[in-house]
Amino acid sequence: EKLLPVGEDRMSSIAKFLSLDELNRVLGYQNAKMVFNACRGIDNEPVKETRGALSKSITAFKSFGPTNLQELRKWITLLATDIFDRVTADSKRNNRFPKNCNIQYYYRQEGVKGDRIGCSIRIPFPPLWLDNKNITNDDRTQKVSVFVDKVQEAVRSKCKEQIVRLGLSAI
């Protein structure tokens, strides 16, 4: 049985068009209640404590309007600085260091309507970060600049489109 109007196929469509009673009729109470709440961002499961668990990556993303490769440098710098600071803190705390950086970017093809097209590139994480755990402001600026250059060079070599979303993951 089709419950939603033609062209409506997202969770927000369920919230907009269907009542709990309608969902209950088709899905049964438990499933209806879960779907009804999920499409409204409600989750009553208790938050599980993750004390002691280490994340496997450190990630930062940014979305923006169509941006060419020259204008992209400011966004790369913003993300690289965030990643650098978080990796530095994680390295001090957990005595570990990432081996790679995964660069994810999204673009919209000119003249094509629809979703973004995503691509990723993996580059080695700049190894010069390992040498010094007490980083001065000048060291930080220099090391972030090297990181930014490597990311920009990798993106420039692969992407010729205007980018609308960029992410860096230290892994």
C-alpha positions as CSV (number, residue, x, y, z in Angstrom):
1,E,0.0,0.0,0.0
2,K,1.4,3.4,-1.0
3,L,1.0,5.9,1.8
4,L,2.9,8.9,0.5
5,P,2.1,11.1,-2.5
6,V,4.1,10.5,-5.7
7,G,7.6,12.0,-5.5
8,E,7.6,12.1,-1.7
9,D,10.1,9.5,-0.4
10,R,12.0,11.1,2.5
11,M,11.7,10.8,6.2
12,S,10.5,14.4,6.3
13,S,7.6,13.3,4.0
14,I,6.4,10.8,6.5
15,A,6.4,13.5,9.2
16,K,4.5,15.9,7.0
17,F,1.9,13.5,5.5
18,L,1.3,10.6,7.9
19,S,-0.2,10.4,11.4
20,L,0.8,7.8,14.0
21,D,-2.6,6.1,13.4
22,E,-1.9,5.7,9.7
23,L,1.5,4.3,10.4
24,N,0.1,2.0,13.1
25,R,-2.5,0.6,10.7
26,V,0.2,-0.5,8.2
27,L,3.2,-1.2,10.4
28,G,1.9,-2.2,13.8
29,Y,2.3,-0.2,17.0
30,Q,6.0,-0.8,17.8
31,N,7.3,-0.1,14.2
32,A,4.8,2.8,13.7
33,K,6.0,4.5,16.9
34,M,9.7,4.1,16.0
35,V,9.1,5.5,12.4
36,F,6.9,8.3,13.7
37,N,9.5,9.4,16.2
38,A,12.6,8.8,13.9
39,C,11.2,11.0,11.2
40,R,10.9,13.8,13.8
41,G,14.4,13.3,15.2
42,I,13.2,11.7,18.4
43,D,15.2,8.7,19.8
44,N,14.4,7.6,23.4
45,E,17.3,5.1,23.6
46,P,19.7,6.0,26.4
47,V,23.0,7.4,25.3
48,K,25.7,4.8,25.9
49,E,28.8,6.0,27.6
50,T,32.0,5.6,25.5
51,R,34.5,6.5,28.1
52,G,37.8,4.9,27.1
53,A,36.8,4.3,23.5
54,L,39.0,5.9,21.0
55,S,37.6,7.2,17.7
56,K,39.4,5.8,14.7
57,S,39.5,9.1,12.8
58,I,39.4,12.8,13.3
59,T,37.1,14.5,10.7
60,A,36.1,18.0,9.7
61,F,33.6,18.9,6.9
62,K,32.4,22.2,5.5
63,S,29.7,22.9,2.9
64,F,29.7,26.1,0.9
65,G,28.5,27.6,-2.4
66,P,30.2,26.5,-5.7
67,T,33.9,27.4,-5.1
68,N,36.8,27.3,-7.5
69,L,40.2,25.8,-6.6
70,Q,41.8,29.3,-5.8
71,E,38.9,30.2,-3.4
72,L,39.0,26.8,-1.9
73,R,42.3,27.4,-0.1
74,K,40.6,29.4,2.7
75,W,38.3,26.4,3.4
76,I,41.1,23.9,3.3
77,T,43.0,26.1,5.7
78,L,40.0,26.2,8.1
79,L,39.6,22.4,8.0
80,A,43.4,21.7,8.2
81,T,43.8,23.9,11.2
82,D,40.9,22.2,13.0
83,I,42.3,18.7,12.1
84,F,45.9,19.8,13.1
85,D,44.8,21.0,16.6
86,R,42.6,17.9,17.2
87,V,45.4,15.5,16.0
88,T,47.9,17.3,18.2
89,A,45.7,16.9,21.3
90,D,44.9,13.3,20.4
91,S,48.6,12.5,19.9
92,K,49.5,13.9,23.3
93,R,46.6,12.2,25.0
94,N,46.8,8.8,23.3
95,N,50.4,8.5,22.0
96,R,49.3,7.8,18.5
97,F,49.5,9.6,15.1
98,P,47.5,9.2,11.9
99,K,49.1,7.6,8.9
100,N,46.8,9.0,6.2
101,C,44.4,11.9,5.4
102,N,41.3,11.1,3.4
103,I,40.1,14.1,1.4
104,Q,36.4,14.0,0.4
105,Y,34.9,16.6,-1.9
106,Y,31.6,17.0,-3.6
107,Y,30.7,19.0,-6.7
108,R,27.7,19.5,-8.9
109,Q,28.3,19.0,-12.6
110,E,27.5,22.0,-14.6
111,G,24.2,21.7,-16.5
112,V,23.1,18.6,-14.6
113,K,20.4,18.8,-12.0
114,G,20.3,16.6,-9.0
115,D,22.6,15.4,-6.2
116,R,26.2,16.2,-5.6
117,I,28.9,13.9,-6.9
118,G,31.3,12.8,-4.3
119,C,35.0,11.8,-4.7
120,S,37.8,11.0,-2.3
121,I,41.6,11.0,-2.4
122,R,43.9,9.5,0.2
123,I,47.3,11.2,0.9
124,P,49.9,10.4,3.5
125,F,49.5,12.5,6.7
126,P,52.4,15.0,6.9
127,P,55.0,13.1,8.8
128,L,56.8,16.2,10.1
129,W,54.1,16.5,12.8
130,L,55.6,13.6,14.7
131,D,58.9,15.3,15.6
132,N,57.6,17.8,18.1
133,K,55.0,17.4,20.8
134,N,55.5,21.0,22.2
135,I,54.4,23.0,19.1
136,T,55.0,26.8,19.0
137,N,52.6,29.1,17.2
138,D,55.1,29.5,14.3
139,D,55.5,25.7,14.1
140,R,51.8,25.3,14.0
141,T,51.4,27.9,11.2
142,Q,54.2,26.3,9.2
143,K,52.9,22.7,9.6
144,V,49.3,23.7,8.8
145,S,50.6,25.5,5.7
146,V,52.4,22.3,4.5
147,F,49.2,20.3,5.1
148,V,47.1,22.9,3.2
149,D,49.5,22.8,0.3
150,K,49.4,19.0,0.1
151,V,45.6,18.9,0.3
152,Q,45.2,21.6,-2.3
153,E,47.7,19.9,-4.7
154,A,45.8,16.6,-4.4
155,V,42.4,18.2,-5.0
156,R,43.8,20.2,-7.9
157,S,45.2,17.1,-9.6
158,K,41.8,15.3,-9.5
159,C,39.0,17.8,-9.6
160,K,38.2,20.3,-12.4
161,E,34.7,21.3,-11.1
162,Q,33.6,23.8,-8.6
163,I,33.4,22.2,-5.2
164,V,30.4,22.6,-2.8
165,R,31.5,20.4,0.1
166,L,34.9,19.4,1.5
167,G,36.0,17.1,4.3
168,L,39.3,16.0,5.8
169,S,39.8,12.9,7.9
170,A,42.9,12.0,9.7
171,I,43.0,8.2,9.8
